[in-house]
Amino acid sequence: MIRVVVVDDEPMVCAHLTTILSSAADIEVAGSAGDGAEALEAVIRHRPRVVLMDLRMPGVDGLTAIGRIAELPDPPAVVALTTFDADSYVIRALRAGAAGFLVKSTPPEGLISLVRVAADGHTVLSPEAARRLVAASAGDHRRTERARERLTTLSEREVQVLTCLGSGLSNADIARRLHLSEATVKSYVSRMLVKLDCGNRTQAGLLAHEAGLLP
């Protein structure tokens, strides 16, 4: 079972997401929380594999909670929930350690699928979220230059793997695309995260977008 904690200051939103996720046989909503402080307590109590985290909440907000959860031993994957009223806020969440993000209006089948992806340790980007991410990163030339400077430490093959991460591909998908074994891809990803000083695959994928590796 994939244990999930849902965090949102709107009880109706928590109830809606819980209803959708509970309809899947392999997902259990272990708990919910109304702010970041409650979220941290719920994570420690229930030990979920995935947390769906609203970003804008009174008290301890989602950004602060994501940072605190990331410091826990064996932390769960935290997926930021957003309505995209502030794209820069979402990008800050990714840099704080979020495994990805999705819009609250994501259809039920898409939400369930993305929770499964997050539970498997992969980047979570719905198609709409990916488009917004590219748009939010566009036009900041200084950020692009800084991102490209960081990529100079990578080999040509590592850059190819990074580009695939930016597209949200799993290790298996990358292996098929680049004609490598999954074990080799996993090794590339691990070395790349160290070289780039990225905490997870999503941060590396964001860097790929900022460096302009994706069309």
RACOR-V624821 format. One record per backbone hydrogen bond with DSSP energy under -0.5 kcal/mol. NH is the residue of the N-H (numbers start at 1). CO is the residue of the C=O. Records with the same first field share a line. If there is no record, write none. Layout:
NH=CO + CO
This chain:
2=26
3=1
4=28
5=50
6=31
7=52
8=33
11=9
13=10
14=10
15=11
16=12
17=13
18=14
19=15
20=16
21=17
22=18
23=19 + 20
24=21
27=24
28=2
30=4 + 28
31=4
33=6
36=60
39=35
40=36
41=37
42=38
43=39
44=40
45=41
46=42
47=43
49=3
50=3
51=77
52=5
53=51 + 79
54=7 + 52
55=81
57=55
61=59
62=55
63=55
65=61
66=62
67=63
68=64
69=65
70=66
71=67 + 68
72=69
75=72
77=49
79=51 + 77
80=78 + 100
81=53
82=102
89=86
90=86
91=87
92=88
93=89
94=90
95=91
96=92
97=93 + 94
98=93
99=78
100=78
101=124
102=80
104=82
106=103
110=107
111=107
112=108
113=109
114=110
115=111
116=112
117=113
118=114
119=115
120=116
121=118
122=117
124=99
125=123
126=101
130=126
131=127
132=128
133=129
134=130
135=131
136=132
137=133
138=134
140=137
141=139
144=140
145=141
146=142
147=143
148=144
149=145
150=146
151=147
152=149
153=150
154=151
159=155
160=156
161=157
162=158
163=159
164=160
165=161
166=162
167=163
168=165
169=164
174=170
175=171
176=172
177=173
178=174
179=175
180=175
185=181
186=182
187=183
188=184
189=185
190=186
191=187
192=188
193=189
194=190
195=191
196=192
197=193 + 194
198=193
204=200
205=201
206=202
207=203
208=204
209=205
210=206
211=207
212=209
213=208
214=208
